[in-house]
Amino acid sequence: MLKKITTAASVIALCALTACGSGSGGAGNSTGSSGDTITMGFAQVGAESGWRTANTKSIQDEAKAAGIDLKFSDAQQKQENQIKAIRNYIQQKVDVIAFSPVVETGWDTVLLEAKRANIPVILTDRAIDSDDTSLYKTFLGSDFVEEGRKAGDWMVANATGPTNVVELQGTTGAAPAIDRKKGFEEKIASKPDIKIVASQTGDFTRSGGKQVMEAFLKSQPKIDVVYAHNDDMGLGAIEAIKAAGKVPGKDIKIITVDAVKDGMTALANGEINFIVECNPLLGKQLMELTKKVVKGEQVPPRVVTEEGTFTQEQAKAALPQRQY
Amino acid sequence: MKNRLLWPGIALVALLLLNLVVTPSFFALRIQDGHLYGGLVDVLKNGAPTLLIAIGMTLVIATRGIDLSVGAVAAIAAAVTCVHIGTSPDIGTALVGMAIALVLCAALGLWNGFLVAGLGIQPIIATLVLMTAGRGIAMLVTEGQIITVNNDAYRQVGAGFVVLPISILISLAVLGLVALATRKTALGMLIEAVGVNPEASRLAGVRARTIIWTVYVFAAVCAGIAGLMISSNVSAADANSNGLWIEMDAILAVVIGGTSLAGGRYSLAGTLLGAMIIQTLTTTVYTIGVATEVTLVFKAVVVITVCLIQSPKARAALSFRKVAVS
């Protein structure tokens, strides 16, 4: 029995040791902030999509351009890795900690540690769910409701006569899906001619978008517009519309959100009509905020990423420089 | 045998009738660009990958095993093929890419078979290894990006038609071949024997390990072809979402079809019905417009109803209560 317990204990100790090792490995090896250069610790979610990769690259490039010493770690979509990385940054006494929280809850303890060490925290891309707003200085990220409103505005401006819209929702319960739906509905409410006749989730994937659109094409007698919560579902819908012998972009108009490269290509080719941007390139804004925070200037608690919209003409012009 | 297929059959007909009542246009068929076009055709096309994986799963389950890694294997096949094709529009590149992917899938099946038959690890744990690692491998192959291809030959596998969707023709052909190979020879009986009692069948001279090994390789190859269908349908490989949770759909299809998870007894016709029920259910949700918040509950209610009416005990209890009330 005793032998078993000691074996178990040594295994646990060994695990803890390796865990520490990997944690500090991810956070780089130079210690502390020195002199005038600002040191920033950034804990990224992972590399789960093209959007995220572009987000990472933007932060790394802009940090270099702004002369900020960046310590970067990748949490591989796990909260415990992210907490470990943040603790590491606290020990190294960086000037600013920035991170995109993997999940919304469970951050109070580690952020309190940062607060006690007098290290300001900036959230990027995703918010946290905490009653204590003093735990972070500001949240920089997209306003998903506003993205939905932009799509709705275009719809209202371009609708001629009665318009039947079908909606391809994102993953049920995900913040971008809920908010993009809300913003769109808010805007089209002003025009009773525009109706959402069917709305189903396509799980943010191309296969999902295609399957749902195939079903809509059979069950709905008249579809004028598809509103997809991301480019991928819109691209799936294009395939379904083509298979039905209709021309995407002409017979059925398509509005999407994101503006990733594949979506922009389809927009430039005339298969999508309008894309609302969800911008991963927030590096520059992040560095500006960081400088202000370090100087002790006041920053607004919520900063919205600079985002535009693209029509087919704008897509043709923007496509060659598109990074993601 | 007939009785076992009766209830899933009734469930399928009931689902189709529900569609007929709510959206009569569901059954409308027309010719579009030289092929059939309609709601039923969609059910066949989108159900083809699930059916194919379920066929492989049926044989694995018949040997008292289970393969959780099929979804990940499907993602790997899609990733490898799309990365190989890249921007090339040639038919040759597409064929080579698919061949490489399927050989790789067979190798992954060998790995599963090695863990189960060679090392004697519990199938659910042995295949869990590849279920978790496989998606990581697919992510490495695609570097976390969605790989879009533009290759007409490749598009045919999942989105092409020869009157009927090519994908369902492939799945039905595999189903036919498996039925022939297992029911017209002793192979089926040997698989069932291994499922009933591997040790006894080994002592009786059945090469149990070889048979177990073979069914895992077969299941992985089926999963690979299904992965090609899924990705070819949208001309893109997405390591994150290709074949996600399809192992659950496939296991469900097998169980609805009347194959026992305890191994030993299997029904290929039942698996066909099961896969079609699952796909009809998904398509029904979209066509009759079930609100997204209640979709999962709706599906669960249908599945549990189908399972209950299949259970002789539940049926007996139900009819007993009816008699008692009257």
Chai-1 contact restraints between the chains, C-beta under 6 A:
chainA,res_idxA,chainB,res_idxB,connection_type,confidence,min_distance_angstrom,max_distance_angstrom,comment,restraint_id
A,A47,B,G144,contact,1.0,0.0,6.0,A-B,restraint_1
A,G50,B,Q145,contact,1.0,0.0,6.0,A-B,restraint_2
A,Q169,B,T292,contact,1.0,0.0,6.0,A-B,restraint_3
A,T172,B,T292,contact,1.0,0.0,6.0,A-B,restraint_4
A,A198,B,G289,contact,1.0,0.0,6.0,A-B,restraint_5
A,Q200,B,Y286,contact,1.0,0.0,6.0,A-B,restraint_6
A,T201,B,T292,contact,1.0,0.0,6.0,A-B,restraint_7
A,T205,B,S241,contact,1.0,0.0,6.0,A-B,restraint_8
A,R206,B,V234,contact,1.0,0.0,6.0,A-B,restraint_9
A,R206,B,A236,contact,1.0,0.0,6.0,A-B,restraint_10
A,S207,B,V234,contact,1.0,0.0,6.0,A-B,restraint_11
A,K210,B,V234,contact,1.0,0.0,6.0,A-B,restraint_12
A,Q211,B,N46,contact,1.0,0.0,6.0,A-B,restraint_13
A,V212,B,Y286,contact,1.0,0.0,6.0,A-B,restraint_14
A,E214,B,D42,contact,1.0,0.0,6.0,A-B,restraint_15
A,A215,B,T283,contact,1.0,0.0,6.0,A-B,restraint_16
A,A215,B,Y286,contact,1.0,0.0,6.0,A-B,restraint_17
A,A215,B,T287,contact,1.0,0.0,6.0,A-B,restraint_18
A,K218,B,G39,contact,1.0,0.0,6.0,A-B,restraint_19
A,S219,B,T23,contact,1.0,0.0,6.0,A-B,restraint_20
A,S219,B,T287,contact,1.0,0.0,6.0,A-B,restraint_21
A,G236,B,V234,contact,1.0,0.0,6.0,A-B,restraint_22
A,E239,B,V234,contact,1.0,0.0,6.0,A-B,restraint_23
A,G245,B,Q32,contact,1.0,0.0,6.0,A-B,restraint_24
A,D262,B,T148,contact,1.0,0.0,6.0,A-B,restraint_25
